[in-house]
């Protein structure tokens, strides 16, 4: 069995993020956390969020990010609606995942690296 601190350290080393999860983390880093821009509808234009994933897929990805430890609750403000922040190391992995995706799409002749 892993101790809680070992699991936390493992999460900081690698979160095994999907492309969609990476896009969400990079967007939160750029814009900040505003629940009303993500739930119940994803306001893509305001967020400059280019993913083609459905709102339902985006919402499922949030649950996955929380369970992976890439999004952690922000305890600075105790409110009815929880605030979320990126875990240490999550942004770096998210940027790497997005970059790799763009490189692969460009390499294989796809013109739109966001599609």
Residue, then its C-alpha position, 0 to 999 in steps of 0.5 A: x500500500x502507498x502512503x498518502x504522501x507517496x500517492x501525492x508525490x506520484x500525482x505530481x510526477x505524472x497525472x497521465x492527462x488526456x488532451x481534453x484534460x490538458x486543454x481544460x487545465x491550460x484554460x483554467x491557468x489562462x483565465x482563472x477558475x469561474x464555475x459559471x463559465x464551465x457549468x452547466x454550459x461551457x462558454x467556449x467563446x469567453x474561455x477561448x476554449x477550442x475543444x470540439x468535445x461536448x459539454x458532457x465530455x468536458x464535465x466528465x473530464x473535470x471529475x477525472x482531473x479531480x480524481x487524478x489530483x490534477x485539480x485541487x480544491x482552493x481552500x482560500x475562500x470557503x464558499x458554497x461553490x468550491x474553487x479549484x486550482x491546478x496541482x503542482x506539476x499539472x500545468x507543465x504536463x498539460x502543456x507538454x501533452x498539448x504540444x505533443x498533440x499539435x506536433x503529431x497533427x502537424x507531422x501527419x498533415x492535418x492543417x488545424x492543430x486544434x481540431 
